[in-house]
Amino acid sequence: MFISNGRAVRLKPPGIGFECEYSTLDQIRSVWTGVVSDEMVEALVRAAGLKGARLELWLILGDAA
């Protein structure tokens, strides 16, 4: 938190952008293995290649989509 113009401003941590829809399974695994948990890597792998409405459905419903 810092003060700007007399007001307290809370900073959010930066996010990480990664476009799984344009990445292969191998690319995702090589980039993220050892950086995030194995469970998270596999969740990203399941999103590989999904675009548009299919990706939106997957984000909402997960593997049930």
mmJSON file of the N, C-alpha and C atoms, coordinates in Angstrom:
{"data_MODEL":{"atom_site":{
"group_PDB":["ATOM","ATOM","ATOM","ATOM","ATOM","ATOM","ATOM","ATOM","ATOM","ATOM","ATOM","ATOM","ATOM","ATOM","ATOM","ATOM","ATOM","ATOM","ATOM","ATOM","ATOM","ATOM","ATOM","ATOM","ATOM","ATOM","ATOM","ATOM","ATOM","ATOM","ATOM","ATOM","ATOM","ATOM","ATOM","ATOM","ATOM","ATOM","ATOM","ATOM","ATOM","ATOM","ATOM","ATOM","ATOM","ATOM","ATOM","ATOM","ATOM","ATOM","ATOM","ATOM","ATOM","ATOM","ATOM","ATOM","ATOM","ATOM","ATOM","ATOM","ATOM","ATOM","ATOM","ATOM","ATOM","ATOM","ATOM","ATOM","ATOM","ATOM","ATOM","ATOM","ATOM","ATOM","ATOM","ATOM","ATOM","ATOM","ATOM","ATOM","ATOM","ATOM","ATOM","ATOM","ATOM","ATOM","ATOM","ATOM","ATOM","ATOM","ATOM","ATOM","ATOM","ATOM","ATOM","ATOM","ATOM","ATOM","ATOM","ATOM","ATOM","ATOM","ATOM","ATOM","ATOM","ATOM","ATOM","ATOM","ATOM","ATOM","ATOM","ATOM","ATOM","ATOM","ATOM","ATOM","ATOM","ATOM","ATOM","ATOM","ATOM","ATOM","ATOM","ATOM","ATOM","ATOM","ATOM","ATOM","ATOM","ATOM","ATOM","ATOM","ATOM","ATOM","ATOM","ATOM","ATOM","ATOM","ATOM","ATOM","ATOM","ATOM","ATOM","ATOM","ATOM","ATOM","ATOM","ATOM","ATOM","ATOM","ATOM","ATOM","ATOM","ATOM","ATOM","ATOM","ATOM","ATOM","ATOM","ATOM","ATOM","ATOM","ATOM","ATOM","ATOM","ATOM","ATOM","ATOM","ATOM","ATOM","ATOM","ATOM","ATOM","ATOM","ATOM","ATOM","ATOM","ATOM","ATOM","ATOM","ATOM","ATOM","ATOM","ATOM","ATOM","ATOM","ATOM","ATOM","ATOM","ATOM","ATOM","ATOM","ATOM","ATOM","ATOM"],
"id":[1,2,3,4,5,6,7,8,9,10,11,12,13,14,15,16,17,18,19,20,21,22,23,24,25,26,27,28,29,30,31,32,33,34,35,36,37,38,39,40,41,42,43,44,45,46,47,48,49,50,51,52,53,54,55,56,57,58,59,60,61,62,63,64,65,66,67,68,69,70,71,72,73,74,75,76,77,78,79,80,81,82,83,84,85,86,87,88,89,90,91,92,93,94,95,96,97,98,99,100,101,102,103,104,105,106,107,108,109,110,111,112,113,114,115,116,117,118,119,120,121,122,123,124,125,126,127,128,129,130,131,132,133,134,135,136,137,138,139,140,141,142,143,144,145,146,147,148,149,150,151,152,153,154,155,156,157,158,159,160,161,162,163,164,165,166,167,168,169,170,171,172,173,174,175,176,177,178,179,180,181,182,183,184,185,186,187,188,189,190,191,192,193,194,195],
"type_symbol":["N","C","C","N","C","C","N","C","C","N","C","C","N","C","C","N","C","C","N","C","C","N","C","C","N","C","C","N","C","C","N","C","C","N","C","C","N","C","C","N","C","C","N","C","C","N","C","C","N","C","C","N","C","C","N","C","C","N","C","C","N","C","C","N","C","C","N","C","C","N","C","C","N","C","C","N","C","C","N","C","C","N","C","C","N","C","C","N","C","C","N","C","C","N","C","C","N","C","C","N","C","C","N","C","C","N","C","C","N","C","C","N","C","C","N","C","C","N","C","C","N","C","C","N","C","C","N","C","C","N","C","C","N","C","C","N","C","C","N","C","C","N","C","C","N","C","C","N","C","C","N","C","C","N","C","C","N","C","C","N","C","C","N","C","C","N","C","C","N","C","C","N","C","C","N","C","C","N","C","C","N","C","C","N","C","C","N","C","C","N","C","C","N","C","C"],
"label_atom_id":["N","CA","C","N","CA","C","N","CA","C","N","CA","C","N","CA","C","N","CA","C","N","CA","C","N","CA","C","N","CA","C","N","CA","C","N","CA","C","N","CA","C","N","CA","C","N","CA","C","N","CA","C","N","CA","C","N","CA","C","N","CA","C","N","CA","C","N","CA","C","N","CA","C","N","CA","C","N","CA","C","N","CA","C","N","CA","C","N","CA","C","N","CA","C","N","CA","C","N","CA","C","N","CA","C","N","CA","C","N","CA","C","N","CA","C","N","CA","C","N","CA","C","N","CA","C","N","CA","C","N","CA","C","N","CA","C","N","CA","C","N","CA","C","N","CA","C","N","CA","C","N","CA","C","N","CA","C","N","CA","C","N","CA","C","N","CA","C","N","CA","C","N","CA","C","N","CA","C","N","CA","C","N","CA","C","N","CA","C","N","CA","C","N","CA","C","N","CA","C","N","CA","C","N","CA","C","N","CA","C","N","CA","C","N","CA","C","N","CA","C","N","CA","C","N","CA","C"],
"label_alt_id":[null,null,null,null,null,null,null,null,null,null,null,null,null,null,null,null,null,null,null,null,null,null,null,null,null,null,null,null,null,null,null,null,null,null,null,null,null,null,null,null,null,null,null,null,null,null,null,null,null,null,null,null,null,null,null,null,null,null,null,null,null,null,null,null,null,null,null,null,null,null,null,null,null,null,null,null,null,null,null,null,null,null,null,null,null,null,null,null,null,null,null,null,null,null,null,null,null,null,null,null,null,null,null,null,null,null,null,null,null,null,null,null,null,null,null,null,null,null,null,null,null,null,null,null,null,null,null,null,null,null,null,null,null,null,null,null,null,null,null,null,null,null,null,null,null,null,null,null,null,null,null,null,null,null,null,null,null,null,null,null,null,null,null,null,null,null,null,null,null,null,null,null,null,null,null,null,null,null,null,null,null,null,null,null,null,null,null,null,null,null,null,null,null,null,null],
"label_comp_id":["MET","MET","MET","PHE","PHE","PHE","ILE","ILE","ILE","SER","SER","SER","ASN","ASN","ASN","GLY","GLY","GLY","ARG","ARG","ARG","ALA","ALA","ALA","VAL","VAL","VAL","ARG","ARG","ARG","LEU","LEU","LEU","LYS","LYS","LYS","PRO","PRO","PRO","PRO","PRO","PRO","GLY","GLY","GLY","ILE","ILE","ILE","GLY","GLY","GLY","PHE","PHE","PHE","GLU","GLU","GLU","CYS","CYS","CYS","GLU","GLU","GLU","TYR","TYR","TYR","SER","SER","SER","THR","THR","THR","LEU","LEU","LEU","ASP","ASP","ASP","GLN","GLN","GLN","ILE","ILE","ILE","ARG","ARG","ARG","SER","SER","SER","VAL","VAL","VAL","TRP","TRP","TRP","THR","THR","THR","GLY","GLY","GLY","VAL","VAL","VAL","VAL","VAL","VAL","SER","SER","SER","ASP","ASP","ASP","GLU","GLU","GLU","MET","MET","MET","VAL","VAL","VAL","GLU","GLU","GLU","ALA","ALA","ALA","LEU","LEU","LEU","VAL","VAL","VAL","ARG","ARG","ARG","ALA","ALA","ALA","ALA","ALA","ALA","GLY","GLY","GLY","LEU","LEU","LEU","LYS","LYS","LYS","GLY","GLY","GLY","ALA","ALA","ALA","ARG","ARG","ARG","LEU","LEU","LEU","GLU","GLU","GLU","LEU","LEU","LEU","TRP","TRP","TRP","LEU","LEU","LEU","ILE","ILE","ILE","LEU","LEU","LEU","GLY","GLY","GLY","ASP","ASP","ASP","ALA","ALA","ALA","ALA","ALA","ALA"],
"label_asym_id":["A","A","A","A","A","A","A","A","A","A","A","A","A","A","A","A","A","A","A","A","A","A","A","A","A","A","A","A","A","A","A","A","A","A","A","A","A","A","A","A","A","A","A","A","A","A","A","A","A","A","A","A","A","A","A","A","A","A","A","A","A","A","A","A","A","A","A","A","A","A","A","A","A","A","A","A","A","A","A","A","A","A","A","A","A","A","A","A","A","A","A","A","A","A","A","A","A","A","A","A","A","A","A","A","A","A","A","A","A","A","A","A","A","A","A","A","A","A","A","A","A","A","A","A","A","A","A","A","A","A","A","A","A","A","A","A","A","A","A","A","A","A","A","A","A","A","A","A","A","A","A","A","A","A","A","A","A","A","A","A","A","A","A","A","A","A","A","A","A","A","A","A","A","A","A","A","A","A","A","A","A","A","A","A","A","A","A","A","A","A","A","A","A","A","A"],
"label_entity_id":["1","1","1","1","1","1","1","1","1","1","1","1","1","1","1","1","1","1","1","1","1","1","1","1","1","1","1","1","1","1","1","1","1","1","1","1","1","1","1","1","1","1","1","1","1","1","1","1","1","1","1","1","1","1","1","1","1","1","1","1","1","1","1","1","1","1","1","1","1","1","1","1","1","1","1","1","1","1","1","1","1","1","1","1","1","1","1","1","1","1","1","1","1","1","1","1","1","1","1","1","1","1","1","1","1","1","1","1","1","1","1","1","1","1","1","1","1","1","1","1","1","1","1","1","1","1","1","1","1","1","1","1","1","1","1","1","1","1","1","1","1","1","1","1","1","1","1","1","1","1","1","1","1","1","1","1","1","1","1","1","1","1","1","1","1","1","1","1","1","1","1","1","1","1","1","1","1","1","1","1","1","1","1","1","1","1","1","1","1","1","1","1","1","1","1"],
"label_seq_id":[1,1,1,2,2,2,3,3,3,4,4,4,5,5,5,6,6,6,7,7,7,8,8,8,9,9,9,10,10,10,11,11,11,12,12,12,13,13,13,14,14,14,15,15,15,16,16,16,17,17,17,18,18,18,19,19,19,20,20,20,21,21,21,22,22,22,23,23,23,24,24,24,25,25,25,26,26,26,27,27,27,28,28,28,29,29,29,30,30,30,31,31,31,32,32,32,33,33,33,34,34,34,35,35,35,36,36,36,37,37,37,38,38,38,39,39,39,40,40,40,41,41,41,42,42,42,43,43,43,44,44,44,45,45,45,46,46,46,47,47,47,48,48,48,49,49,49,50,50,50,51,51,51,52,52,52,53,53,53,54,54,54,55,55,55,56,56,56,57,57,57,58,58,58,59,59,59,60,60,60,61,61,61,62,62,62,63,63,63,64,64,64,65,65,65],
"pdbx_PDB_ins_code":[null,null,null,null,null,null,null,null,null,null,null,null,null,null,null,null,null,null,null,null,null,null,null,null,null,null,null,null,null,null,null,null,null,null,null,null,null,null,null,null,null,null,null,null,null,null,null,null,null,null,null,null,null,null,null,null,null,null,null,null,null,null,null,null,null,null,null,null,null,null,null,null,null,null,null,null,null,null,null,null,null,null,null,null,null,null,null,null,null,null,null,null,null,null,null,null,null,null,null,null,null,null,null,null,null,null,null,null,null,null,null,null,null,null,null,null,null,null,null,null,null,null,null,null,null,null,null,null,null,null,null,null,null,null,null,null,null,null,null,null,null,null,null,null,null,null,null,null,null,null,null,null,null,null,null,null,null,null,null,null,null,null,null,null,null,null,null,null,null,null,null,null,null,null,null,null,null,null,null,null,null,null,null,null,null,null,null,null,null,null,null,null,null,null,null],
"Cartn_x":[0.85,0.0,0.897,0.479,1.221,0.234,0.742,-0.1,0.092,-1.01,-0.991,-2.033,-1.61,-2.527,-3.348,-2.703,-3.375,-4.284,-4.332,-5.194,-4.336,-4.786,-4.092,-4.502,-3.518,-3.769,-3.184,-4.001,-3.54,-3.151,-1.97,-1.5,-1.849,-2.337,-2.584,-1.319,-1.012,0.159,-0.082,0.98,0.798,0.395,-0.39,-0.772,0.211,0.028,0.872,-0.028,0.283,-0.494,0.194,-0.573,-0.028,-1.139,-0.897,-1.939,-1.911,-2.628,-2.677,-3.312,-4.203,-4.878,-3.932,-2.767,-1.79,-0.56,-0.624,0.512,0.23,1.285,1.15,1.295,0.918,1.071,2.531,3.436,4.859,5.381,4.923,5.35,4.903,3.657,3.138,3.922,4.124,4.864,6.303,6.969,8.369,8.503,7.54,7.593,7.243,6.216,5.665,6.098,6.635,7.075,8.21,8.05,9.042,8.784,7.857,7.524,6.253,5.263,4.012,3.828,2.835,2.609,2.278,2.511,2.185,0.693,-0.133,-1.579,-1.929,-1.261,-1.523,-1.033,0.114,0.614,-0.415,-0.961,-1.935,-3.237,-3.613,-4.791,-4.54,-3.352,-3.006,-2.979,-2.459,-2.395,-3.804,-4.761,-6.133,-6.761,-6.209,-6.725,-6.022,-4.995,-4.235,-5.143,-5.057,-5.788,-7.242,-7.762,-9.16,-9.26,-10.265,-10.467,-11.944,-12.236,-13.604,-14.554,-15.72,-16.781,-16.345,-15.541,-15.071,-14.206,-13.349,-12.51,-13.362,-14.317,-15.203,-15.945,-16.467,-17.16,-16.229,-15.015,-14.043,-13.706,-13.581,-13.273,-14.398,-15.619,-16.776,-17.0,-16.959,-17.327,-16.145,-14.964,-13.802,-13.86,-13.379,-13.304,-14.667,-15.724,-17.06,-17.578,-16.909,-17.383,-17.271],
"Cartn_y":[-1.163,0.0,1.228,2.27,3.51,4.679,5.862,7.052,7.859,8.196,9.003,10.102,11.336,12.476,12.386,11.962,11.88,10.684,9.789,8.603,7.345,6.376,5.085,4.289,3.76,2.974,1.59,0.576,-0.805,-1.35,-1.914,-2.506,-3.978,-4.447,-5.873,-6.477,-7.726,-8.358,-8.545,-8.451,-8.624,-10.045,-10.188,-11.503,-11.984,-13.192,-13.77,-14.132,-13.634,-13.981,-15.102,-16.081,-17.179,-17.675,-17.699,-18.047,-19.537,-20.294,-21.748,-22.128,-21.277,-21.623,-21.684,-21.047,-21.071,-21.904,-22.65,-23.432,-24.923,-25.678,-27.133,-27.679,-28.941,-29.598,-29.568,-29.873,-29.896,-28.513,-27.475,-26.113,-25.729,-26.022,-25.685,-26.421,-27.71,-28.495,-28.004,-27.672,-27.251,-25.886,-25.009,-23.68,-23.723,-24.479,-24.382,-25.468,-26.603,-27.654,-27.112,-27.271,-26.773,-25.337,-24.651,-23.273,-23.248,-24.032,-24.171,-25.656,-25.962,-27.357,-28.218,-29.507,-30.439,-30.394,-30.219,-30.134,-28.924,-27.792,-26.587,-26.764,-27.405,-27.671,-28.484,-29.519,-30.355,-29.605,-28.681,-27.855,-26.972,-26.398,-25.581,-26.431,-27.646,-28.558,-28.851,-29.023,-29.305,-28.143,-26.933,-25.763,-25.55,-26.327,-26.153,-26.283,-25.31,-25.361,-24.926,-24.714,-24.275,-22.791,-22.442,-21.046,-20.713,-19.427,-18.946,-19.536,-19.96,-20.477,-21.733,-22.576,-23.8,-23.439,-22.431,-21.993,-21.382,-20.559,-19.951,-21.022,-22.021,-23.117,-23.855,-24.125,-24.827,-24.006,-22.681,-21.825,-21.858,-21.965,-21.981,-23.359,-24.395,-25.74,-26.653,-26.247,-27.109,-28.311,-29.431,-30.632,-31.217,-30.741,-31.239,-30.683,-29.662,-29.0,-29.881],
"Cartn_z":[0.0,0.0,0.0,-0.711,-0.687,-0.695,-0.422,-0.362,-1.643,-2.293,-3.51,-3.374,-3.489,-3.347,-2.063,-0.991,0.291,0.469,-0.513,-0.409,-0.378,0.402,0.436,-0.794,-1.483,-2.69,-2.474,-2.678,-2.525,-3.887,-3.969,-5.217,-5.244,-6.374,-6.562,-7.162,-6.799,-7.415,-8.91,-9.695,-11.147,-11.492,-12.521,-13.013,-14.062,-14.479,-15.524,-16.684,-17.851,-19.033,-19.805,-20.209,-21.002,-21.911,-23.176,-24.141,-24.457,-23.638,-23.815,-25.146,-25.656,-26.907,-28.091,-27.972,-29.061,-28.708,-27.624,-27.152,-27.259,-27.512,-27.548,-26.13,-25.968,-24.67,-24.222,-25.138,-24.804,-24.426,-25.125,-24.793,-23.391,-23.079,-21.751,-20.674,-20.88,-19.873,-19.729,-20.835,-20.736,-20.061,-20.251,-19.644,-18.161,-17.782,-16.436,-15.455,-15.948,-15.02,-14.157,-12.852,-11.905,-11.465,-12.145,-11.789,-10.946,-11.368,-10.614,-10.303,-9.501,-9.113,-10.338,-10.206,-11.288,-11.606,-10.584,-10.797,-11.656,-11.419,-12.206,-13.634,-13.815,-15.169,-15.943,-15.324,-16.017,-16.297,-15.425,-15.704,-16.921,-17.023,-18.197,-19.461,-19.346,-20.497,-21.011,-20.102,-20.524,-21.288,-21.117,-21.831,-23.174,-23.448,-24.693,-25.909,-26.8,-28.05,-27.98,-26.771,-26.659,-27.005,-27.807,-28.21,-28.177,-28.122,-28.244,-27.233,-27.722,-26.857,-26.107,-26.747,-26.059,-24.858,-25.02,-23.909,-22.801,-23.164,-22.162,-21.373,-22.063,-21.385,-20.441,-20.891,-20.053,-18.813,-18.973,-17.826,-16.799,-17.266,-16.368,-15.765,-16.6,-16.168,-15.868,-16.279,-16.091,-17.007,-16.539,-17.362,-17.7,-17.039,-17.354,-18.672,-19.224,-20.448,-21.658],
"occupancy":[1.0,1.0,1.0,1.0,1.0,1.0,1.0,1.0,1.0,1.0,1.0,1.0,1.0,1.0,1.0,1.0,1.0,1.0,1.0,1.0,1.0,1.0,1.0,1.0,1.0,1.0,1.0,1.0,1.0,1.0,1.0,1.0,1.0,1.0,1.0,1.0,1.0,1.0,1.0,1.0,1.0,1.0,1.0,1.0,1.0,1.0,1.0,1.0,1.0,1.0,1.0,1.0,1.0,1.0,1.0,1.0,1.0,1.0,1.0,1.0,1.0,1.0,1.0,1.0,1.0,1.0,1.0,1.0,1.0,1.0,1.0,1.0,1.0,1.0,1.0,1.0,1.0,1.0,1.0,1.0,1.0,1.0,1.0,1.0,1.0,1.0,1.0,1.0,1.0,1.0,1.0,1.0,1.0,1.0,1.0,1.0,1.0,1.0,1.0,1.0,1.0,1.0,1.0,1.0,1.0,1.0,1.0,1.0,1.0,1.0,1.0,1.0,1.0,1.0,1.0,1.0,1.0,1.0,1.0,1.0,1.0,1.0,1.0,1.0,1.0,1.0,1.0,1.0,1.0,1.0,1.0,1.0,1.0,1.0,1.0,1.0,1.0,1.0,1.0,1.0,1.0,1.0,1.0,1.0,1.0,1.0,1.0,1.0,1.0,1.0,1.0,1.0,1.0,1.0,1.0,1.0,1.0,1.0,1.0,1.0,1.0,1.0,1.0,1.0,1.0,1.0,1.0,1.0,1.0,1.0,1.0,1.0,1.0,1.0,1.0,1.0,1.0,1.0,1.0,1.0,1.0,1.0,1.0,1.0,1.0,1.0,1.0,1.0,1.0,1.0,1.0,1.0,1.0,1.0,1.0],
"B_iso_or_equiv":[0.0,0.0,0.0,0.0,0.0,0.0,0.0,0.0,0.0,0.0,0.0,0.0,0.0,0.0,0.0,0.0,0.0,0.0,0.0,0.0,0.0,0.0,0.0,0.0,0.0,0.0,0.0,0.0,0.0,0.0,0.0,0.0,0.0,0.0,0.0,0.0,0.0,0.0,0.0,0.0,0.0,0.0,0.0,0.0,0.0,0.0,0.0,0.0,0.0,0.0,0.0,0.0,0.0,0.0,0.0,0.0,0.0,0.0,0.0,0.0,0.0,0.0,0.0,0.0,0.0,0.0,0.0,0.0,0.0,0.0,0.0,0.0,0.0,0.0,0.0,0.0,0.0,0.0,0.0,0.0,0.0,0.0,0.0,0.0,0.0,0.0,0.0,0.0,0.0,0.0,0.0,0.0,0.0,0.0,0.0,0.0,0.0,0.0,0.0,0.0,0.0,0.0,0.0,0.0,0.0,0.0,0.0,0.0,0.0,0.0,0.0,0.0,0.0,0.0,0.0,0.0,0.0,0.0,0.0,0.0,0.0,0.0,0.0,0.0,0.0,0.0,0.0,0.0,0.0,0.0,0.0,0.0,0.0,0.0,0.0,0.0,0.0,0.0,0.0,0.0,0.0,0.0,0.0,0.0,0.0,0.0,0.0,0.0,0.0,0.0,0.0,0.0,0.0,0.0,0.0,0.0,0.0,0.0,0.0,0.0,0.0,0.0,0.0,0.0,0.0,0.0,0.0,0.0,0.0,0.0,0.0,0.0,0.0,0.0,0.0,0.0,0.0,0.0,0.0,0.0,0.0,0.0,0.0,0.0,0.0,0.0,0.0,0.0,0.0,0.0,0.0,0.0,0.0,0.0,0.0],
"pdbx_formal_charge":[null,null,null,null,null,null,null,null,null,null,null,null,null,null,null,null,null,null,null,null,null,null,null,null,null,null,null,null,null,null,null,null,null,null,null,null,null,null,null,null,null,null,null,null,null,null,null,null,null,null,null,null,null,null,null,null,null,null,null,null,null,null,null,null,null,null,null,null,null,null,null,null,null,null,null,null,null,null,null,null,null,null,null,null,null,null,null,null,null,null,null,null,null,null,null,null,null,null,null,null,null,null,null,null,null,null,null,null,null,null,null,null,null,null,null,null,null,null,null,null,null,null,null,null,null,null,null,null,null,null,null,null,null,null,null,null,null,null,null,null,null,null,null,null,null,null,null,null,null,null,null,null,null,null,null,null,null,null,null,null,null,null,null,null,null,null,null,null,null,null,null,null,null,null,null,null,null,null,null,null,null,null,null,null,null,null,null,null,null,null,null,null,null,null,null],
"auth_seq_id":[1,1,1,2,2,2,3,3,3,4,4,4,5,5,5,6,6,6,7,7,7,8,8,8,9,9,9,10,10,10,11,11,11,12,12,12,13,13,13,14,14,14,15,15,15,16,16,16,17,17,17,18,18,18,19,19,19,20,20,20,21,21,21,22,22,22,23,23,23,24,24,24,25,25,25,26,26,26,27,27,27,28,28,28,29,29,29,30,30,30,31,31,31,32,32,32,33,33,33,34,34,34,35,35,35,36,36,36,37,37,37,38,38,38,39,39,39,40,40,40,41,41,41,42,42,42,43,43,43,44,44,44,45,45,45,46,46,46,47,47,47,48,48,48,49,49,49,50,50,50,51,51,51,52,52,52,53,53,53,54,54,54,55,55,55,56,56,56,57,57,57,58,58,58,59,59,59,60,60,60,61,61,61,62,62,62,63,63,63,64,64,64,65,65,65],
"auth_comp_id":["MET","MET","MET","PHE","PHE","PHE","ILE","ILE","ILE","SER","SER","SER","ASN","ASN","ASN","GLY","GLY","GLY","ARG","ARG","ARG","ALA","ALA","ALA","VAL","VAL","VAL","ARG","ARG","ARG","LEU","LEU","LEU","LYS","LYS","LYS","PRO","PRO","PRO","PRO","PRO","PRO","GLY","GLY","GLY","ILE","ILE","ILE","GLY","GLY","GLY","PHE","PHE","PHE","GLU","GLU","GLU","CYS","CYS","CYS","GLU","GLU","GLU","TYR","TYR","TYR","SER","SER","SER","THR","THR","THR","LEU","LEU","LEU","ASP","ASP","ASP","GLN","GLN","GLN","ILE","ILE","ILE","ARG","ARG","ARG","SER","SER","SER","VAL","VAL","VAL","TRP","TRP","TRP","THR","THR","THR","GLY","GLY","GLY","VAL","VAL","VAL","VAL","VAL","VAL","SER","SER","SER","ASP","ASP","ASP","GLU","GLU","GLU","MET","MET","MET","VAL","VAL","VAL","GLU","GLU","GLU","ALA","ALA","ALA","LEU","LEU","LEU","VAL","VAL","VAL","ARG","ARG","ARG","ALA","ALA","ALA","ALA","ALA","ALA","GLY","GLY","GLY","LEU","LEU","LEU","LYS","LYS","LYS","GLY","GLY","GLY","ALA","ALA","ALA","ARG","ARG","ARG","LEU","LEU","LEU","GLU","GLU","GLU","LEU","LEU","LEU","TRP","TRP","TRP","LEU","LEU","LEU","ILE","ILE","ILE","LEU","LEU","LEU","GLY","GLY","GLY","ASP","ASP","ASP","ALA","ALA","ALA","ALA","ALA","ALA"],
"auth_asym_id":["A","A","A","A","A","A","A","A","A","A","A","A","A","A","A","A","A","A","A","A","A","A","A","A","A","A","A","A","A","A","A","A","A","A","A","A","A","A","A","A","A","A","A","A","A","A","A","A","A","A","A","A","A","A","A","A","A","A","A","A","A","A","A","A","A","A","A","A","A","A","A","A","A","A","A","A","A","A","A","A","A","A","A","A","A","A","A","A","A","A","A","A","A","A","A","A","A","A","A","A","A","A","A","A","A","A","A","A","A","A","A","A","A","A","A","A","A","A","A","A","A","A","A","A","A","A","A","A","A","A","A","A","A","A","A","A","A","A","A","A","A","A","A","A","A","A","A","A","A","A","A","A","A","A","A","A","A","A","A","A","A","A","A","A","A","A","A","A","A","A","A","A","A","A","A","A","A","A","A","A","A","A","A","A","A","A","A","A","A","A","A","A","A","A","A"],
"auth_atom_id":["N","CA","C","N","CA","C","N","CA","C","N","CA","C","N","CA","C","N","CA","C","N","CA","C","N","CA","C","N","CA","C","N","CA","C","N","CA","C","N","CA","C","N","CA","C","N","CA","C","N","CA","C","N","CA","C","N","CA","C","N","CA","C","N","CA","C","N","CA","C","N","CA","C","N","CA","C","N","CA","C","N","CA","C","N","CA","C","N","CA","C","N","CA","C","N","CA","C","N","CA","C","N","CA","C","N","CA","C","N","CA","C","N","CA","C","N","CA","C","N","CA","C","N","CA","C","N","CA","C","N","CA","C","N","CA","C","N","CA","C","N","CA","C","N","CA","C","N","CA","C","N","CA","C","N","CA","C","N","CA","C","N","CA","C","N","CA","C","N","CA","C","N","CA","C","N","CA","C","N","CA","C","N","CA","C","N","CA","C","N","CA","C","N","CA","C","N","CA","C","N","CA","C","N","CA","C","N","CA","C","N","CA","C","N","CA","C","N","CA","C","N","CA","C","N","CA","C"],
"pdbx_PDB_model_num":[1,1,1,1,1,1,1,1,1,1,1,1,1,1,1,1,1,1,1,1,1,1,1,1,1,1,1,1,1,1,1,1,1,1,1,1,1,1,1,1,1,1,1,1,1,1,1,1,1,1,1,1,1,1,1,1,1,1,1,1,1,1,1,1,1,1,1,1,1,1,1,1,1,1,1,1,1,1,1,1,1,1,1,1,1,1,1,1,1,1,1,1,1,1,1,1,1,1,1,1,1,1,1,1,1,1,1,1,1,1,1,1,1,1,1,1,1,1,1,1,1,1,1,1,1,1,1,1,1,1,1,1,1,1,1,1,1,1,1,1,1,1,1,1,1,1,1,1,1,1,1,1,1,1,1,1,1,1,1,1,1,1,1,1,1,1,1,1,1,1,1,1,1,1,1,1,1,1,1,1,1,1,1,1,1,1,1,1,1,1,1,1,1,1,1]
}}}
